[in-house]
Amino acid sequence: MSDRSIKWGKGSSFNINIGQINGWGAERYRTLDNKWKFLITKNSGEWYQHFDDREFDTKEEMDEAILEWMWSN
């Protein structure tokens, strides 16, 4: 996959465009401690494919973790 980027939608925690990967997406959210977390989703089969239990200080760290998961699974 050549496009290793995440394009988050405005005003939404949902993303359905992770690089060139069709059918996969992610949801991001903030904890009460202002850390970032994410879930991996798929538009067929079970909706939630992966819940990551790590917390990230920045969106960039979280985005890299999402991409690492996508390319290794």
C-alpha positions, 0 to 999 in steps of 0.5 A: 500500500503506497498511501500510508495516511489517515484522513479524518472527517470533520466534526466526527470521530469516524474515518472510513478512508485509511489510505488505499484500504477499502472497507476499513475504518477507525473511530477515535476518541478522547479519554477523561484524561485527554488521551487519544484511543481508537477502535478499528472498524469494518463495513462488513462482518463484525463491525468492531474488529479491534479495540486498542487498549493503549492511550496516546498523548498525540493524534500523530502517535495514535495515527501511527499505531492505527496504521501499524495495526492495519498493515500487520493484520 
